[in-house]
């Protein structure tokens, strides 16, 4: 799992946003969403942009490495 996926998951958790809101909101199957977020398969750029748009966040929000 890359920093991007970790940051997305942390944002969702910190803001009480359910995963179902995201994967349904971007039209992604549940199994695909979980595979992408766990690092099983790569999160595509187009999917990343859809997630950012749905959440109303600048993509840079999730690309910054946090410690």
N, C-alpha and C positions, 0 to 999 in steps of 0.2 A: 504494500500500500504506500502510495506516495504522500508527500506533504499536502498536496491538494485534497485528496480524499480525506485525510485526517482532519484537515481544517474545515472541510464541509461538514463532516460528521460532528465535530466539536461545535460548530455554529448551530447546527440543528439541535443538539443536546442543550446547549446553553440557552437557546431561545424557545425551547419547548415545542419544536416543530417536528411533527411525526414524519417518519420516512414515507408513509403512504401518501401524504400530501405532495411530496416531491415526485415520487415515481409516477403517480397518477397525473400530476400536474404537467409533467413533461411527456406523458404518453409512453412510458417505459414499463415493460413487464417487471414485476416484483423481483423475479429471479435474476434478471439482468442487472437491476439496480444494486442488489446485494452483492453480486459478483463484481461489479465495478467498484463499489465502495470498499470491498475487502481486498482488492488487488488481484482477484482471480483473473479478471480480464481488464484490459486497459480502458480507462474512461476516455471516450472520444472528445475531441475539441468541441464538436457540435453539441454534444450532450452537456459538456461543462458550461457552454454558453447558455443553453436552455435552463440549466439549474440556476445560474446567476441571474438570469432574467426573471425567472419565477420568484426568486427570493428578493429581487430588487437590489442586488448587490453588485458592486464593481468586481470584475474578475480578479483584480489585484488583491482583493480582500482575502482570497483563498490561496493565492500563489505565494504569499509571504511565508517564509519559514519561521515558525515559532519554536521557542525552546521551553 
